[in-house]
Amino acid sequence: MKVGPDIATIAALLGDPARANMVTALSGGQALTAGELAREAGVSAQTASSHLAKLAAGGLIEGRKQGRHVYYALSGPDVAGVIEALSGLAARTGHTRVRTGPKEPALRRARVCYDHLAGDLGVAMLDSLTHRGMIVGSGETLVLTAPGEAFMTALGLDLPALSSLRRPLCKGCLDWSVRRSHLAGALGAALLERFFGLGWAKREPDSRIVSFSPRGLEAFREIFGVPTENAQALA
């Protein structure tokens, strides 16, 4: 008998299309009700309840009762990382679902991945920080350097507080649309919150899309050193 992590159990939980749709909807970081997740999955309320029970028992989601409703969320950022990586694998191997509409380019440009910035802008940001020696490493293992610490402090981030959290400060997360890494971890989450707080960007209602204002995109380009032609392409 083999010992060690049982990936088959996780794969079985994610292998059902309805459950896959549910966890994908939750990978945007927002807690959703059973009714909202039923609509995302295209199933009845009773069927959704069964799927949610299985996902909770498997440790992939957590439910929290508030008032008359139970709100469901992913059990941690590592679950979102798995969903993002699987999405990239599905796209690379040709297992895609066609969804037409004007929001698709915007979703690829900038979106929330659990609680950090993903998409073209997210990858461009990590590229810039890496090329300028502020972050070193590869894959999931990333380290903020001394110049990076000074840069983040100047941007208004509380690094001692971020470092005290029970999650990595820096972590690479494979971006499904670009198929390269963007910045996750406590630092990635704090940067996205900073962009929102500065008024550079906002999250679109009921969506994972992050929309940057013209002023915000220009500030992003200047601070992170994204070339003008790239910034224009991402506008």
KAGIZI-V314578 format. One record per residue. N is the residue number from 1. SS is DSSP state (A for helix, B for strand, O for the rest). Layout:
# KAGIZI-V314578
N|SS  N|SS
This chain:
# KAGIZI-V314578
1|O  2|O  3|O  4|O  5|O  6|O  7|A  8|A  9|A  10|A  11|A  12|A  13|A  14|A  15|A  16|O  17|A  18|A  19|A  20|A  21|A  22|A  23|A  24|A  25|A  26|A  27|O  28|O  29|O  30|O  31|O  32|B  33|B  34|A  35|A  36|A  37|A  38|A  39|A  40|A  41|A  42|O  43|O  44|O  45|A  46|A  47|A  48|A  49|A  50|A  51|A  52|A  53|A  54|A  55|A  56|A  57|A  58|O  59|O  60|O  61|B  62|B  63|B  64|B  65|B  66|B  67|O  68|O  69|B  70|B  71|B  72|B  73|B  74|B  75|O  76|O  77|A  78|A  79|A  80|A  81|A  82|A  83|A  84|A  85|A  86|A  87|A  88|A  89|A  90|A  91|A  92|A  93|O  94|O  95|O  96|O  97|O  98|O  99|O  100|O  101|O  102|O  103|A  104|A  105|A  106|A  107|A  108|A  109|A  110|O  111|B  112|B  113|B  114|O  115|O  116|B  117|B  118|B  119|O  120|A  121|A  122|A  123|A  124|A  125|A  126|A  127|A  128|A  129|A  130|A  131|A  132|O  133|O  134|O  135|B  136|B  137|B  138|B  139|O  140|O  141|B  142|B  143|B  144|B  145|O  146|A  147|A  148|A  149|A  150|A  151|A  152|A  153|A  154|A  155|O  156|O  157|O  158|O  159|A  160|A  161|A  162|A  163|A  164|O  165|O  166|O  167|O  168|O  169|O  170|O  171|B  172|B  173|B  174|B  175|O  176|O  177|O  178|O  179|O  180|O  181|B  182|B  183|B  184|B  185|A  186|A  187|A  188|A  189|A  190|A  191|A  192|A  193|A  194|A  195|A  196|A  197|A  198|O  199|O  200|O  201|B  202|B  203|B  204|O  205|O  206|O  207|O  208|O  209|B  210|B  211|B  212|B  213|O  214|A  215|A  216|A  217|A  218|A  219|A  220|A  221|A  222|A  223|A  224|A  225|O  226|O  227|O  228|A  229|A  230|A  231|A  232|A  233|A  234|A  235|O
